[in-house]
């Protein structure tokens, strides 16, 4: 037992030195060429997402305008926050039978998935949503996070604008939940 303690004490300075060295590394900002390559890669991801999302039919306004609360919303919706967005997705029911629908054995809440996503990765995340999760067509409700500190509100507004632009570029109709007068 004493031998193990001595070996651990002998390794402690070496371990501390490697931790200090690893913490002192500094990465240089990307060059102009790297920035162009990153922008081209993001554009390619957006193009692939747009092609996939074109498989989903256009939105049916009569369906989604009748929804009175986000808990009843069946399409994906986005909650915009300061550092990220939360993508809420209701997966389609795999059982096509109407028996027990919404009951204890087939609750709708079990099919709802909440995914925290960086704003820059929103197009990729939307591309991964199955077609059965879009019963209203290509429309997404967007809401700002509730109880945002005053200092974070400008960042949330910028993220909302970025999300709106991303969704528009993908051909998705943005349904601003706050402007609809609902809560």
mmCIF file of the C-alpha atoms, coordinates in Angstrom:
data_MODEL
# 
_entry.id   MODEL 
# 
loop_
_atom_site.group_PDB 
_atom_site.id 
_atom_site.type_symbol 
_atom_site.label_atom_id 
_atom_site.label_alt_id 
_atom_site.label_comp_id 
_atom_site.label_asym_id 
_atom_site.label_entity_id 
_atom_site.label_seq_id 
_atom_site.pdbx_PDB_ins_code 
_atom_site.Cartn_x 
_atom_site.Cartn_y 
_atom_site.Cartn_z 
_atom_site.occupancy 
_atom_site.B_iso_or_equiv 
_atom_site.pdbx_formal_charge 
_atom_site.auth_seq_id 
_atom_site.auth_comp_id 
_atom_site.auth_asym_id 
_atom_site.auth_atom_id 
_atom_site.pdbx_PDB_model_num 
ATOM 1   C CA . UNK A 1 1   ? 0.000   0.000  0.000   1.00 0.00 ? 1   UNK A CA 1 
ATOM 2   C CA . UNK A 1 2   ? 2.840   2.348  0.886   1.00 0.00 ? 2   UNK A CA 1 
ATOM 3   C CA . UNK A 1 3   ? 4.478   1.599  -2.480  1.00 0.00 ? 3   UNK A CA 1 
ATOM 4   C CA . UNK A 1 4   ? 1.330   2.711  -4.383  1.00 0.00 ? 4   UNK A CA 1 
ATOM 5   C CA . UNK A 1 5   ? 1.187   5.991  -2.459  1.00 0.00 ? 5   UNK A CA 1 
ATOM 6   C CA . UNK A 1 6   ? 4.870   6.719  -3.206  1.00 0.00 ? 6   UNK A CA 1 
ATOM 7   C CA . UNK A 1 7   ? 4.402   6.037  -6.941  1.00 0.00 ? 7   UNK A CA 1 
ATOM 8   C CA . UNK A 1 8   ? 1.333   8.300  -7.004  1.00 0.00 ? 8   UNK A CA 1 
ATOM 9   C CA . UNK A 1 9   ? 3.274   11.097 -5.318  1.00 0.00 ? 9   UNK A CA 1 
ATOM 10  C CA . UNK A 1 10  ? 6.142   10.665 -7.788  1.00 0.00 ? 10  UNK A CA 1 
ATOM 11  C CA . UNK A 1 11  ? 3.769   10.940 -10.779 1.00 0.00 ? 11  UNK A CA 1 
ATOM 12  C CA . UNK A 1 12  ? 1.891   13.989 -9.469  1.00 0.00 ? 12  UNK A CA 1 
ATOM 13  C CA . UNK A 1 13  ? 4.442   16.637 -10.641 1.00 0.00 ? 13  UNK A CA 1 
ATOM 14  C CA . UNK A 1 14  ? 4.645   15.089 -14.118 1.00 0.00 ? 14  UNK A CA 1 
ATOM 15  C CA . UNK A 1 15  ? 0.867   14.997 -14.386 1.00 0.00 ? 15  UNK A CA 1 
ATOM 16  C CA . UNK A 1 16  ? 0.557   18.600 -13.199 1.00 0.00 ? 16  UNK A CA 1 
ATOM 17  C CA . UNK A 1 17  ? 3.173   19.713 -15.768 1.00 0.00 ? 17  UNK A CA 1 
ATOM 18  C CA . UNK A 1 18  ? 1.263   18.090 -18.664 1.00 0.00 ? 18  UNK A CA 1 
ATOM 19  C CA . UNK A 1 19  ? -1.985  19.690 -17.509 1.00 0.00 ? 19  UNK A CA 1 
ATOM 20  C CA . UNK A 1 20  ? -0.292  23.118 -17.407 1.00 0.00 ? 20  UNK A CA 1 
ATOM 21  C CA . UNK A 1 21  ? 1.170   22.634 -20.889 1.00 0.00 ? 21  UNK A CA 1 
ATOM 22  C CA . UNK A 1 22  ? -2.155  21.512 -22.321 1.00 0.00 ? 22  UNK A CA 1 
ATOM 23  C CA . UNK A 1 23  ? -3.907  24.520 -20.807 1.00 0.00 ? 23  UNK A CA 1 
ATOM 24  C CA . UNK A 1 24  ? -1.381  27.020 -22.224 1.00 0.00 ? 24  UNK A CA 1 
ATOM 25  C CA . UNK A 1 25  ? -1.907  26.189 -25.873 1.00 0.00 ? 25  UNK A CA 1 
ATOM 26  C CA . UNK A 1 26  ? -3.397  28.999 -27.937 1.00 0.00 ? 26  UNK A CA 1 
ATOM 27  C CA . UNK A 1 27  ? -5.019  28.535 -31.295 1.00 0.00 ? 27  UNK A CA 1 
ATOM 28  C CA . UNK A 1 28  ? -4.535  31.135 -33.987 1.00 0.00 ? 28  UNK A CA 1 
ATOM 29  C CA . UNK A 1 29  ? -7.559  32.718 -35.644 1.00 0.00 ? 29  UNK A CA 1 
ATOM 30  C CA . UNK A 1 30  ? -8.522  31.129 -38.961 1.00 0.00 ? 30  UNK A CA 1 
ATOM 31  C CA . UNK A 1 31  ? -6.912  32.510 -42.084 1.00 0.00 ? 31  UNK A CA 1 
ATOM 32  C CA . UNK A 1 32  ? -8.950  34.005 -44.910 1.00 0.00 ? 32  UNK A CA 1 
ATOM 33  C CA . UNK A 1 33  ? -8.605  30.778 -46.872 1.00 0.00 ? 33  UNK A CA 1 
ATOM 34  C CA . UNK A 1 34  ? -9.847  28.701 -43.927 1.00 0.00 ? 34  UNK A CA 1 
ATOM 35  C CA . UNK A 1 35  ? -12.782 31.093 -43.463 1.00 0.00 ? 35  UNK A CA 1 
ATOM 36  C CA . UNK A 1 36  ? -13.723 30.731 -47.158 1.00 0.00 ? 36  UNK A CA 1 
ATOM 37  C CA . UNK A 1 37  ? -13.489 26.941 -46.889 1.00 0.00 ? 37  UNK A CA 1 
ATOM 38  C CA . UNK A 1 38  ? -15.705 26.964 -43.792 1.00 0.00 ? 38  UNK A CA 1 
ATOM 39  C CA . UNK A 1 39  ? -18.261 29.207 -45.541 1.00 0.00 ? 39  UNK A CA 1 
ATOM 40  C CA . UNK A 1 40  ? -18.265 26.915 -48.589 1.00 0.00 ? 40  UNK A CA 1 
ATOM 41  C CA . UNK A 1 41  ? -18.796 23.883 -46.347 1.00 0.00 ? 41  UNK A CA 1 
ATOM 42  C CA . UNK A 1 42  ? -21.715 25.575 -44.561 1.00 0.00 ? 42  UNK A CA 1 
ATOM 43  C CA . UNK A 1 43  ? -23.249 26.500 -47.937 1.00 0.00 ? 43  UNK A CA 1 
ATOM 44  C CA . UNK A 1 44  ? -22.942 22.893 -49.084 1.00 0.00 ? 44  UNK A CA 1 
ATOM 45  C CA . UNK A 1 45  ? -24.681 21.678 -45.902 1.00 0.00 ? 45  UNK A CA 1 
ATOM 46  C CA . UNK A 1 46  ? -27.477 24.198 -46.481 1.00 0.00 ? 46  UNK A CA 1 
ATOM 47  C CA . UNK A 1 47  ? -27.883 23.057 -50.106 1.00 0.00 ? 47  UNK A CA 1 
ATOM 48  C CA . UNK A 1 48  ? -28.194 19.410 -49.051 1.00 0.00 ? 48  UNK A CA 1 
ATOM 49  C CA . UNK A 1 49  ? -30.699 20.348 -46.333 1.00 0.00 ? 49  UNK A CA 1 
ATOM 50  C CA . UNK A 1 50  ? -32.735 22.433 -48.800 1.00 0.00 ? 50  UNK A CA 1 
ATOM 51  C CA . UNK A 1 51  ? -32.912 19.522 -51.264 1.00 0.00 ? 51  UNK A CA 1 
ATOM 52  C CA . UNK A 1 52  ? -34.053 17.149 -48.518 1.00 0.00 ? 52  UNK A CA 1 
ATOM 53  C CA . UNK A 1 53  ? -36.641 19.589 -47.165 1.00 0.00 ? 53  UNK A CA 1 
ATOM 54  C CA . UNK A 1 54  ? -38.107 20.108 -50.648 1.00 0.00 ? 54  UNK A CA 1 
ATOM 55  C CA . UNK A 1 55  ? -39.508 16.560 -50.274 1.00 0.00 ? 55  UNK A CA 1 
ATOM 56  C CA . UNK A 1 56  ? -41.882 17.939 -47.612 1.00 0.00 ? 56  UNK A CA 1 
ATOM 57  C CA . UNK A 1 57  ? -45.038 19.540 -49.059 1.00 0.00 ? 57  UNK A CA 1 
ATOM 58  C CA . UNK A 1 58  ? -45.686 23.286 -48.779 1.00 0.00 ? 58  UNK A CA 1 
ATOM 59  C CA . UNK A 1 59  ? -47.399 24.407 -45.561 1.00 0.00 ? 59  UNK A CA 1 
ATOM 60  C CA . UNK A 1 60  ? -51.141 24.175 -45.114 1.00 0.00 ? 60  UNK A CA 1 
ATOM 61  C CA . UNK A 1 61  ? -52.178 27.457 -43.495 1.00 0.00 ? 61  UNK A CA 1 
ATOM 62  C CA . UNK A 1 62  ? -55.617 26.152 -42.565 1.00 0.00 ? 62  UNK A CA 1 
ATOM 63  C CA . UNK A 1 63  ? -54.001 23.434 -40.442 1.00 0.00 ? 63  UNK A CA 1 
ATOM 64  C CA . UNK A 1 64  ? -51.372 25.381 -38.531 1.00 0.00 ? 64  UNK A CA 1 
ATOM 65  C CA . UNK A 1 65  ? -53.379 28.583 -38.002 1.00 0.00 ? 65  UNK A CA 1 
ATOM 66  C CA . UNK A 1 66  ? -55.976 26.557 -36.056 1.00 0.00 ? 66  UNK A CA 1 
ATOM 67  C CA . UNK A 1 67  ? -53.424 25.527 -33.384 1.00 0.00 ? 67  UNK A CA 1 
ATOM 68  C CA . UNK A 1 68  ? -53.927 27.503 -30.157 1.00 0.00 ? 68  UNK A CA 1 
ATOM 69  C CA . UNK A 1 69  ? -50.927 26.380 -28.042 1.00 0.00 ? 69  UNK A CA 1 
ATOM 70  C CA . UNK A 1 70  ? -47.405 25.135 -28.608 1.00 0.00 ? 70  UNK A CA 1 
ATOM 71  C CA . UNK A 1 71  ? -48.211 21.988 -26.637 1.00 0.00 ? 71  UNK A CA 1 
ATOM 72  C CA . UNK A 1 72  ? -50.685 21.082 -29.410 1.00 0.00 ? 72  UNK A CA 1 
ATOM 73  C CA . UNK A 1 73  ? -48.271 22.066 -32.229 1.00 0.00 ? 73  UNK A CA 1 
ATOM 74  C CA . UNK A 1 74  ? -47.358 18.950 -34.258 1.00 0.00 ? 74  UNK A CA 1 
ATOM 75  C CA . UNK A 1 75  ? -44.623 20.362 -36.522 1.00 0.00 ? 75  UNK A CA 1 
ATOM 76  C CA . UNK A 1 76  ? -41.121 21.105 -35.300 1.00 0.00 ? 76  UNK A CA 1 
ATOM 77  C CA . UNK A 1 77  ? -40.723 24.410 -33.454 1.00 0.00 ? 77  UNK A CA 1 
ATOM 78  C CA . UNK A 1 78  ? -37.741 26.380 -32.246 1.00 0.00 ? 78  UNK A CA 1 
ATOM 79  C CA . UNK A 1 79  ? -37.133 28.187 -28.955 1.00 0.00 ? 79  UNK A CA 1 
ATOM 80  C CA . UNK A 1 80  ? -34.366 30.744 -29.455 1.00 0.00 ? 80  UNK A CA 1 
ATOM 81  C CA . UNK A 1 81  ? -31.985 31.368 -26.562 1.00 0.00 ? 81  UNK A CA 1 
ATOM 82  C CA . UNK A 1 82  ? -28.797 33.376 -26.079 1.00 0.00 ? 82  UNK A CA 1 
ATOM 83  C CA . UNK A 1 83  ? -26.233 30.669 -26.812 1.00 0.00 ? 83  UNK A CA 1 
ATOM 84  C CA . UNK A 1 84  ? -28.304 28.107 -28.738 1.00 0.00 ? 84  UNK A CA 1 
ATOM 85  C CA . UNK A 1 85  ? -31.724 27.104 -29.974 1.00 0.00 ? 85  UNK A CA 1 
ATOM 86  C CA . UNK A 1 86  ? -33.902 24.281 -28.724 1.00 0.00 ? 86  UNK A CA 1 
ATOM 87  C CA . UNK A 1 87  ? -35.504 22.310 -31.524 1.00 0.00 ? 87  UNK A CA 1 
ATOM 88  C CA . UNK A 1 88  ? -38.733 20.613 -30.410 1.00 0.00 ? 88  UNK A CA 1 
ATOM 89  C CA . UNK A 1 89  ? -39.743 17.690 -32.625 1.00 0.00 ? 89  UNK A CA 1 
ATOM 90  C CA . UNK A 1 90  ? -42.857 15.515 -32.385 1.00 0.00 ? 90  UNK A CA 1 
ATOM 91  C CA . UNK A 1 91  ? -42.025 12.177 -33.976 1.00 0.00 ? 91  UNK A CA 1 
ATOM 92  C CA . UNK A 1 92  ? -44.760 10.497 -35.971 1.00 0.00 ? 92  UNK A CA 1 
ATOM 93  C CA . UNK A 1 93  ? -46.645 7.670  -34.284 1.00 0.00 ? 93  UNK A CA 1 
ATOM 94  C CA . UNK A 1 94  ? -45.278 4.404  -35.662 1.00 0.00 ? 94  UNK A CA 1 
ATOM 95  C CA . UNK A 1 95  ? -48.572 2.627  -34.905 1.00 0.00 ? 95  UNK A CA 1 
ATOM 96  C CA . UNK A 1 96  ? -51.144 3.488  -37.579 1.00 0.00 ? 96  UNK A CA 1 
ATOM 97  C CA . UNK A 1 97  ? -54.051 2.019  -35.610 1.00 0.00 ? 97  UNK A CA 1 
ATOM 98  C CA . UNK A 1 98  ? -56.434 4.437  -33.871 1.00 0.00 ? 98  UNK A CA 1 
ATOM 99  C CA . UNK A 1 99  ? -56.869 2.089  -30.916 1.00 0.00 ? 99  UNK A CA 1 
ATOM 100 C CA . UNK A 1 100 ? -55.317 3.588  -27.773 1.00 0.00 ? 100 UNK A CA 1 
ATOM 101 C CA . UNK A 1 101 ? -54.193 6.740  -29.562 1.00 0.00 ? 101 UNK A CA 1 
ATOM 102 C CA . UNK A 1 102 ? -53.022 9.314  -27.007 1.00 0.00 ? 102 UNK A CA 1 
ATOM 103 C CA . UNK A 1 103 ? -53.795 6.949  -24.149 1.00 0.00 ? 103 UNK A CA 1 
ATOM 104 C CA . UNK A 1 104 ? -51.602 5.557  -21.452 1.00 0.00 ? 104 UNK A CA 1 
ATOM 105 C CA . UNK A 1 105 ? -49.909 3.066  -23.756 1.00 0.00 ? 105 UNK A CA 1 
ATOM 106 C CA . UNK A 1 106 ? -49.285 5.577  -26.569 1.00 0.00 ? 106 UNK A CA 1 
ATOM 107 C CA . UNK A 1 107 ? -48.711 9.012  -24.963 1.00 0.00 ? 107 UNK A CA 1 
ATOM 108 C CA . UNK A 1 108 ? -47.890 11.866 -27.313 1.00 0.00 ? 108 UNK A CA 1 
ATOM 109 C CA . UNK A 1 109 ? -45.348 13.258 -24.846 1.00 0.00 ? 109 UNK A CA 1 
ATOM 110 C CA . UNK A 1 110 ? -43.174 10.182 -25.291 1.00 0.00 ? 110 UNK A CA 1 
ATOM 111 C CA . UNK A 1 111 ? -42.740 11.054 -28.958 1.00 0.00 ? 111 UNK A CA 1 
ATOM 112 C CA . UNK A 1 112 ? -41.626 14.669 -28.296 1.00 0.00 ? 112 UNK A CA 1 
ATOM 113 C CA . UNK A 1 113 ? -37.878 15.245 -28.518 1.00 0.00 ? 113 UNK A CA 1 
ATOM 114 C CA . UNK A 1 114 ? -36.138 18.469 -27.387 1.00 0.00 ? 114 UNK A CA 1 
ATOM 115 C CA . UNK A 1 115 ? -32.731 19.001 -28.970 1.00 0.00 ? 115 UNK A CA 1 
ATOM 116 C CA . UNK A 1 116 ? -30.299 21.772 -28.013 1.00 0.00 ? 116 UNK A CA 1 
ATOM 117 C CA . UNK A 1 117 ? -28.539 22.917 -31.182 1.00 0.00 ? 117 UNK A CA 1 
ATOM 118 C CA . UNK A 1 118 ? -26.029 25.633 -32.035 1.00 0.00 ? 118 UNK A CA 1 
ATOM 119 C CA . UNK A 1 119 ? -27.548 28.251 -34.321 1.00 0.00 ? 119 UNK A CA 1 
ATOM 120 C CA . UNK A 1 120 ? -24.917 27.435 -36.947 1.00 0.00 ? 120 UNK A CA 1 
ATOM 121 C CA . UNK A 1 121 ? -25.977 23.742 -36.940 1.00 0.00 ? 121 UNK A CA 1 
ATOM 122 C CA . UNK A 1 122 ? -29.716 24.364 -37.328 1.00 0.00 ? 122 UNK A CA 1 
ATOM 123 C CA . UNK A 1 123 ? -29.803 23.419 -41.037 1.00 0.00 ? 123 UNK A CA 1 
ATOM 124 C CA . UNK A 1 124 ? -28.120 20.086 -40.328 1.00 0.00 ? 124 UNK A CA 1 
ATOM 125 C CA . UNK A 1 125 ? -30.512 19.354 -37.451 1.00 0.00 ? 125 UNK A CA 1 
ATOM 126 C CA . UNK A 1 126 ? -33.566 20.163 -39.579 1.00 0.00 ? 126 UNK A CA 1 
ATOM 127 C CA . UNK A 1 127 ? -32.260 17.891 -42.317 1.00 0.00 ? 127 UNK A CA 1 
ATOM 128 C CA . UNK A 1 128 ? -32.292 14.983 -39.836 1.00 0.00 ? 128 UNK A CA 1 
ATOM 129 C CA . UNK A 1 129 ? -35.986 15.359 -38.930 1.00 0.00 ? 129 UNK A CA 1 
ATOM 130 C CA . UNK A 1 130 ? -38.085 12.608 -40.558 1.00 0.00 ? 130 UNK A CA 1 
ATOM 131 C CA . UNK A 1 131 ? -40.731 13.617 -43.097 1.00 0.00 ? 131 UNK A CA 1 
ATOM 132 C CA . UNK A 1 132 ? -43.518 12.212 -40.896 1.00 0.00 ? 132 UNK A CA 1 
ATOM 133 C CA . UNK A 1 133 ? -42.842 14.929 -38.320 1.00 0.00 ? 133 UNK A CA 1 
ATOM 134 C CA . UNK A 1 134 ? -44.141 17.678 -40.635 1.00 0.00 ? 134 UNK A CA 1 
ATOM 135 C CA . UNK A 1 135 ? -47.954 17.200 -40.738 1.00 0.00 ? 135 UNK A CA 1 
ATOM 136 C CA . UNK A 1 136 ? -48.576 20.925 -41.479 1.00 0.00 ? 136 UNK A CA 1 
ATOM 137 C CA . UNK A 1 137 ? -45.984 21.030 -44.277 1.00 0.00 ? 137 UNK A CA 1 
ATOM 138 C CA . UNK A 1 138 ? -42.787 23.123 -44.329 1.00 0.00 ? 138 UNK A CA 1 
ATOM 139 C CA . UNK A 1 139 ? -43.611 25.521 -41.492 1.00 0.00 ? 139 UNK A CA 1 
ATOM 140 C CA . UNK A 1 140 ? -41.844 26.016 -38.160 1.00 0.00 ? 140 UNK A CA 1 
ATOM 141 C CA . UNK A 1 141 ? -43.070 28.029 -35.190 1.00 0.00 ? 141 UNK A CA 1 
ATOM 142 C CA . UNK A 1 142 ? -40.365 30.227 -33.668 1.00 0.00 ? 142 UNK A CA 1 
ATOM 143 C CA . UNK A 1 143 ? -40.484 31.654 -30.157 1.00 0.00 ? 143 UNK A CA 1 
ATOM 144 C CA . UNK A 1 144 ? -38.021 33.518 -27.971 1.00 0.00 ? 144 UNK A CA 1 
ATOM 145 C CA . UNK A 1 145 ? -37.051 31.921 -24.693 1.00 0.00 ? 145 UNK A CA 1 
ATOM 146 C CA . UNK A 1 146 ? -39.021 33.160 -21.700 1.00 0.00 ? 146 UNK A CA 1 
ATOM 147 C CA . UNK A 1 147 ? -37.451 35.020 -18.749 1.00 0.00 ? 147 UNK A CA 1 
ATOM 148 C CA . UNK A 1 148 ? -34.308 36.058 -20.628 1.00 0.00 ? 148 UNK A CA 1 
ATOM 149 C CA . UNK A 1 149 ? -32.059 38.385 -18.582 1.00 0.00 ? 149 UNK A CA 1 
ATOM 150 C CA . UNK A 1 150 ? -31.978 41.947 -19.910 1.00 0.00 ? 150 UNK A CA 1 
ATOM 151 C CA . UNK A 1 151 ? -28.306 41.662 -20.828 1.00 0.00 ? 151 UNK A CA 1 
ATOM 152 C CA . UNK A 1 152 ? -28.953 38.631 -23.060 1.00 0.00 ? 152 UNK A CA 1 
ATOM 153 C CA . UNK A 1 153 ? -31.900 40.083 -25.003 1.00 0.00 ? 153 UNK A CA 1 
ATOM 154 C CA . UNK A 1 154 ? -29.787 41.626 -27.811 1.00 0.00 ? 154 UNK A CA 1 
ATOM 155 C CA . UNK A 1 155 ? -28.071 38.266 -28.407 1.00 0.00 ? 155 UNK A CA 1 
ATOM 156 C CA . UNK A 1 156 ? -31.442 36.478 -28.443 1.00 0.00 ? 156 UNK A CA 1 
ATOM 157 C CA . UNK A 1 157 ? -32.783 39.003 -30.990 1.00 0.00 ? 157 UNK A CA 1 
ATOM 158 C CA . UNK A 1 158 ? -29.715 38.464 -33.209 1.00 0.00 ? 158 UNK A CA 1 
ATOM 159 C CA . UNK A 1 159 ? -30.227 34.701 -32.949 1.00 0.00 ? 159 UNK A CA 1 
ATOM 160 C CA . UNK A 1 160 ? -33.908 35.083 -33.892 1.00 0.00 ? 160 UNK A CA 1 
ATOM 161 C CA . UNK A 1 161 ? -32.873 37.023 -37.000 1.00 0.00 ? 161 UNK A CA 1 
ATOM 162 C CA . UNK A 1 162 ? -30.273 34.379 -37.865 1.00 0.00 ? 162 UNK A CA 1 
ATOM 163 C CA . UNK A 1 163 ? -32.817 31.574 -37.367 1.00 0.00 ? 163 UNK A CA 1 
ATOM 164 C CA . UNK A 1 164 ? -35.378 33.398 -39.543 1.00 0.00 ? 164 UNK A CA 1 
ATOM 165 C CA . UNK A 1 165 ? -32.776 33.850 -42.297 1.00 0.00 ? 165 UNK A CA 1 
ATOM 166 C CA . UNK A 1 166 ? -31.655 30.213 -42.095 1.00 0.00 ? 166 UNK A CA 1 
ATOM 167 C CA . UNK A 1 167 ? -35.236 28.936 -42.275 1.00 0.00 ? 167 UNK A CA 1 
ATOM 168 C CA . UNK A 1 168 ? -36.034 31.272 -45.170 1.00 0.00 ? 168 UNK A CA 1 
ATOM 169 C CA . UNK A 1 169 ? -32.934 30.087 -47.055 1.00 0.00 ? 169 UNK A CA 1 
ATOM 170 C CA . UNK A 1 170 ? -34.119 26.495 -46.583 1.00 0.00 ? 170 UNK A CA 1 
ATOM 171 C CA . UNK A 1 171 ? -37.583 27.283 -47.955 1.00 0.00 ? 171 UNK A CA 1 
ATOM 172 C CA . UNK A 1 172 ? -39.331 26.859 -44.605 1.00 0.00 ? 172 UNK A CA 1 
ATOM 173 C CA . UNK A 1 173 ? -42.147 29.222 -43.635 1.00 0.00 ? 173 UNK A CA 1 
ATOM 174 C CA . UNK A 1 174 ? -41.490 30.929 -40.292 1.00 0.00 ? 174 UNK A CA 1 
ATOM 175 C CA . UNK A 1 175 ? -44.520 31.208 -38.018 1.00 0.00 ? 175 UNK A CA 1 
ATOM 176 C CA . UNK A 1 176 ? -43.584 33.740 -35.333 1.00 0.00 ? 176 UNK A CA 1 
ATOM 177 C CA . UNK A 1 177 ? -45.405 32.465 -32.275 1.00 0.00 ? 177 UNK A CA 1 
ATOM 178 C CA . UNK A 1 178 ? -45.087 35.753 -30.360 1.00 0.00 ? 178 UNK A CA 1 
ATOM 179 C CA . UNK A 1 179 ? -46.741 37.738 -33.182 1.00 0.00 ? 179 UNK A CA 1 
ATOM 180 C CA . UNK A 1 180 ? -49.639 35.298 -33.329 1.00 0.00 ? 180 UNK A CA 1 
ATOM 181 C CA . UNK A 1 181 ? -50.926 36.602 -29.971 1.00 0.00 ? 181 UNK A CA 1 
ATOM 182 C CA . UNK A 1 182 ? -50.756 33.171 -28.358 1.00 0.00 ? 182 UNK A CA 1 
ATOM 183 C CA . UNK A 1 183 ? -48.833 32.007 -25.331 1.00 0.00 ? 183 UNK A CA 1 
# 
